[in-house]
């Protein structure tokens, strides 16, 4: 019954003070909505690969190799011969190799390029917990040309999930569908649409190259150290003589660590970024905290309103405990509505948030969210309610009823909290600005090669004759300026090669270098400038194509490479050298261009024509009527690759995908800093409104004494502006320090200019000023007679 | 009923003390209607607050029905508050968010009285004060006199033995004041409730059966 009374007083008091209620519920709801979304995101990040029943025993073997005394390459890929070689190790219970090529999958007319196509060995579905809806997990992959498809792929190609026993075309070969798997969860680093049987590939076991993932299940989770020792011994035996020149280390890495901690490159899926995750976790808590601060501030600030009620209730015999309960009830009511609103907002924003973070989060995936929401409810109610409740319950009835309201009590804490809020807001502004600057630096950076207007097609299924014909055909189309092909994407060249003989160096000289086979017109198509030497002629290509001991290669080295070799550009031309057994001469020197992420300094590079295999076909278009040009290219494609899906993208996309994490962080920061600022300003509106209200009489007197409206606005605003300035004093060094650390992660980065801090200052003071002024002007414009009469 | 023995109230000022009340001896018997009079700042409100347990005396003893209040536990004092003392204020001090009915009901809630009894008691009081029609209105919808009527209704609903009234008619015009004072007289005579009021008005003071003059912290008569 008492509760009834509390509820009535609370709801009536809340509906009576609409602005206050709106600010509280709105701010809290925003904070809660952000918290929910970030929780879902981080829960997904931090539970990666833990859903496997055997998660503790599952390891991936990584390869660390390189010349002794040189920085080592850390790869998630291993040679195909590794798995058979370790089969008999006592530590290993099961193992599978996994290979991930791009495949062309077709059922009748439905034909698509599938990038999430895995090949794996028979134990795959018993090692990992990817449940099959249909088919037998133990036998699904135990013969060649078998494939397990996911439910959504079954639906995509057949319109039903009942597909076991049907056949599907994979790169023109018929595969038997032996099972249907549930779609891989979003917190699995192994994401697949198809799993083909490894034996379909017909690959021999070789040590020479590393293109296969090796996953093992240990007999006991603590055996990884012992496995590592075994692997080391085995490697020593395998390598024999070269082991004093190269290091070659095979390291088991727990599957649970892969997403967040792995440093190995070329993983099935790019890893998460622990730093960004921590930042998001802090953001989530900050947002909730800042919203709670609004509540605390407003509740104490407007305590004068409630003081009389407290006094009356105390006179009627209410004790402190009852008053605490009452005010906590009120706080719980507000939090409850905020929670409902927050959940609604989060639900509505989830699709947008999924786009933003490129994930597939869902609200109803498990029960943990409901527990967290309950905790958020309790935490927010207490955090927001306890202080004001104690503050209000403490009032002495005599003083209150005599009309003395303890207006200024709690002012210090209130100020502190406002400073805290605006420190956070300004910090976020700084981060947003710096990340934004760096992103625009990246986008506008002159790479030294063309990346706009370059269309990328899949070149992997062209032989060199078809490619030549296709190229000639394309060049006749309007809008096509240049056509070439390359092994890797020009913006992320990764091939590890070695110079093993070079003119003017001792016979045992060797140097690791990044290199890439390319088609003849690669440099022209990509707009890479030569600072010495000349372009390739048809005769040069004939030299390469001889393909016997008379074949002669032509190498283009970049500036960094000749610098490392100690040559001037002119000296370099014509020097004889050998690159992994390819004999030839230096044909030209390329001006340095960025062929990897701007995080790294430009490394030595060789580009050389060689026509064995091209991953990418590069089509430079002139940018006019692009749709028409693309339609022409598609026509041509269909006549040279009949039945193969035409898929294309722009080089810019490849480039941008190098900075996916940064773009994502940038977008998240933009969103959340706006929300932090919004919530902080909401709080300020409330505080300013109440100060103005409390000082109505003072303002009236000042006005009668001759103060102008301007004087009064300054009087009301200056206290808050002071607080914001103090907040800036904290935020600037803090933000500057953090962002400096972040920027140094890039070898090429923008400089943090004073401009950023100035913009931050103006933005923080400006928003605060506008917020406060609206309230101040309203108070200052009041007719003094009305305010003084009411006394 | 109320016995004050050498009650003093002072605040330290510099090295000395600023006395509000100085060694007050006062006894109020059950069933009395006492008016405390005196100029502004004479200490009469403080005296009333001490009687009502809202303030503690700096010195002296206070016996309520023969029991030392200053030695009571917090719990017992709260019980006294809830059960035996009712307050009426100059500024009415109704809770703005509650209706007339709910305002009157609130003290009963703190006494943990059952729902059905609350209903009947509030209904009785509403009926007696002729404010049944106004029970769903909020304080801001009432005139000053009506608000004070509700204030008194709220004070007597928990059936106190004493009502302490701090200038109950100070904010009312004389007609309203008259009816309020008559109500007090009735409560005193019919219900045998002891009433102590602080007042400025000589006319109001005549409704009581004893007048205590207070000046500079001393009782004058």
Interface residues (C-beta under 8 A of the other chain):
Chain A: X1 X2 X5 X8 X9 X12 X13 X16 X308 X309 X311 X312 X313 X315 X316 X317 X318 X319 X322 X397 X398 X401 X402 X403
Chain B: X45 X49 X52 X54 X55 X74 X78 X81 X82 X87 X89 X91 X93 X94 X95 X96 X97 X98 X102 X105 X106 X107 X109 X110 X111 X115 X118 X154 X158
